[in-house]
């Protein structure tokens, strides 16, 4: 019964967004997120300010549940409040590169991700696990940029023929 209630609330929010009731939809979205958060908890330990831990958990939870635009907002807020937290930039970059997105990763998102990862690397994460996570997403971004460059090169070669 609880899942049906959550499904109903989700449908109401989607209808409100499509009907341009954005302010009310955002309020309802916050209520829904609070309820959904009770169903499962995801924790990514970070060495940043202790107050940043809750935002990291929320952003990671949203990512895991394919709520990418909300996760992106959460990480951007975290970057604003904790600009020295390398893991905030990692989370933001990871959100932009999610392979589960229904659209192809754009060059803009890839560029934003690479910029965020450069910042994360320059801030020097404080633990091995944080460095490993940053390096893993950095490798994904590098591979994606190579694929995009290859596709663009192929297009130019075909266009010349």
Secondary structure by P-SEA (a helix, b strand, c coil): caaaaaaaaaaaaaaaaaacaaaaaaaaaaaaaaaaaaabbbbbbbcccccaaaaaaaaaaaaaacaaaaaaaaaaaaaaaccccaaaaaaaaaaaacccccccccaaaaaaaaaaaaaaaaaccccaaaaaaaaaaaaaaaaaaaaaaaaaaaaaaaaac
